[in-house]
């Protein structure tokens, strides 16, 4: 894996996000469409491949780590404006969202 400079790391905007809504993505077995509060006037719409690892009820209100300045991407006809970070194992495949261990406001910068 290639090393990155500290300057490149500083370009990443990592924030605490609170998941507000969770919906299915039509025709997708592994995707959820989420609305996440990251401390901006409008909630962010994100698409995440976490269906099957989390239920909708488990996700509502969860505080997660969001890469907020990732270039928007269209996934299954849905625009995703950021990425929720997760740890992922290969075999068996397990996805675990990165969360904060104490209550902290949505939008808090992670450094």
Protein Blocks (a to p, Z undefined) as FASTA:
>chain_A
ZZddfklmmmpccdddddfbdcddehiakbccddddehiabdcdddddfehjacfklmgo
pacdddfkbccddeehiacebdddddddfbdcdddddddfbdcdehiacZZ
